[in-house]
């Protein structure tokens, strides 16, 4: 994979009169990467997407796809980007192969090449068996796969998929995940929006979190959480119920005042937050065992995308509250 960025935005901004929809967005995304682009409704995701696909012009900053300016090279951008919105129309009495042929013709793909490309896209999305079925008779999950096949017809460098897993059952989500990972392995760069954060975290290797039109976090999930969360969460599971209180009391004595200890007798575990070193954590474990507590598990609780999103939005709410108080 080439390390040169495929998607680049620099201080990208968009205003609608006095309303700031997007401000100062700067990101870079390499070939074969999957960006999880998340934020609450009205955060600026759709505005960003519209600029990247050439449907809207920024009021400040710049954006590039494979070196082409999204503002000046709109026709070229349309060839470089494939966009699947969260909802897209289908046509009555049109079979899948006819549906894809229609869009292939719209992309001006020659007829002989078009047939081969349709078969390639159907195979890539595990949808070859659907080619003679009517599009409007397909399930939602099947339509999503055909939507990706349609988006892939002109062989774009970048795929922008808006809520591709929305409304899918568990099996369909697994299939969708496999398709997106396969596309990334083939060298496609993906930007995926989703409100299903646990599912998105399974595929994205880079995350961008936006709120109120501004980029609040960008990088791998680990990088984001290292910046956001200064303290680790450690979980201790004990065998005997009475050891929950003993362990909680011991940890409360050993940890400093900034650390919190949360025992749960029903689950037989204790969680605590700390910034202690690995050596001190090992000493805590040794101390509990020496005191006769039966420790079954002792580990750091891994962070997930929901944690990151909630941490970012909580910080943003705090900043807004502080600003309102000053006003």
Buried (B, 14 or more C-beta within 10 A) or exposed (E): EEEEBBBBBBEBBBBEEEEBBBBBBEBBBBBBBBBBBBBBEEBBBBBBBBBBBBBBEBBBBBBBBBEBBBBEBBEBBBBBBBBBBBEBEBEEEBBBBBBBBEBBEEBEBEEEEBBEBBBBBBEBBBBBEBBEBBBEEBEEBBBBBBBBBBBBBBBBBBBBBBBBBBBBEEEBBBBBBEBBBEBBEEEBBBBBBBBBBEBBBBBBBBBBBBBBBBBBBBBEBEEBBEBBBEEBBBBBBBEEEEBBEBBBEBBBEBBEEEBBBEBEEEEBBBBBBBEBEEEEBEEBBEBBEEEEBEBEEBEEEEBBBEBBBEBBBEBBEEEEEEEEEEE
